[in-house]
Amino acid sequence: MTLMIFVNDLPWSKNFPHWLEHAHPGEDMLGLADIVFPAFLFIVGMSIPFAFENRKAKGDGDGKIFLHILVRSFSLITIGVLIANRRLINAEMTGYDINVYSLIIMAAFFLIWNIYPKKRISGEVGEEFKAMVYCKGNLMFTIFRWIGIITLVFIVLTFRSAGESVGYIKPSWGILGTIGWSYLFCASAYLISRKNLLVVLGFCLLYYLLTILNTERVISLNGHLLQVVAGSSVAYAFTISGVAASMILRRIEQKNVFLVFGGVGLGAILLGLLSHNFWIISKIAGTPGWMFLCIGISTLLFLAVYFVVDVHGKEKWFNIIKPAGTATLTCYMLPYIYYSIRNMTGPFLPDPLYDGPLGVIKCIAFAFFIIGMTALLGRLGVKLKL
């Protein structure tokens, strides 16, 4: 998430190294920004087996877990669609511009998906206002959520999109929507597998194959719901690969982790390089070369983190970015609020800080600023969770 904030802030700067950003349409290149989202999906996949086993340990059955999958997926898709549509807004017909729209939906997201306290907390400094709120019980928080829901309904009903013909909210998934669909298909696949690694590996092969077929235009499902499966299969490939990696990790001894994961990571990179003979490496085109390279890189990055944290116990090294992992959704939302306010008021920083090496340093500083704000909000009881 830290890297995602960094690369998403780069377009506000100029004259920085091209390898830091996304490859352009049709360009045969793998930039740093092209690796970040696949690695994030890989991590999402790795977390699924651990999360589900924790739920089962608490007594949740398959039916309750599947309901959780549906609710979380629907929430992610809803948020993703509303965020993605902000760039399509027709300000004149809607009555408000992209910045106001962004601030309204962000406020609604926080009202709906904030983790509200379940009981009164006492004995802390400055709790008078909090005590007043907590004494109301869950009713006040329920009202907050309904205000958020009604706000989103209002947004959907009043939204008008720009283009050749005026329309309404369009099924454009965006980052979070893609994560939602990936979670739905891959978490369901893990649930169906009943911890059978061969079944999960079968899903891996399926999504790899769909990615190849989609790249070759063997399947053309534009405008159909099935495009969700075929057109986004490369995203599912990253996520299900993470699921498989997590299952393998739980099955092998620690002394074999480096051999197995090192071999898998290097093997995937080799597949990516070999596939370069047939397809370009392109995130925008979702090519097999990009897919295999990112799976390999994600696997090796996991191995590096495993070496530092699990083998040598240096998890404290990552405390500075911990809020980005424990309050990921909050961390992802905050830049949208910042950019909307910035667009309405003008740049907060002098122009030289958006240019060249200073621009890159500014993007790094911005990422840590957002993480710091996420930590602060968490202390104030503001933290999103689906």
Secondary structure, DSSP 8 states (H G I E B T S, - for coil): -HHHHHHHHGGGSBS--GGGS---TT-----HHHHHHHHHHHHHHHHHHHHHHHHHHTT--HHHHHHHHHHHHHHHHHHHHHHHGGGGB-HHHHSS-HHHHHHHHHHHHHHHHB---SS---SSTT-HHHHHHHHTTHHHHHHHHHHHHHHHHHHHHH--B-SSS-B------HHHHHHHHHHHHHHHHHHHHTT-HHHHHHHHHHHHHHHHHHHTTS---TTSTTHHHHTTHHHHHHHHHHHHHHHHHTTS-HHHHHHHHHHHHHHHHHHHHHHTTTS---TTTT-HHHHHHHHHHHHHHHHHHHIIIIIT--GGGGGGGHHHHHSHHHHHHHHHHHHHHHHHH--SS-GGGGBHHHHHHHHHHHHHHHHHHHHHHHHTT--B--
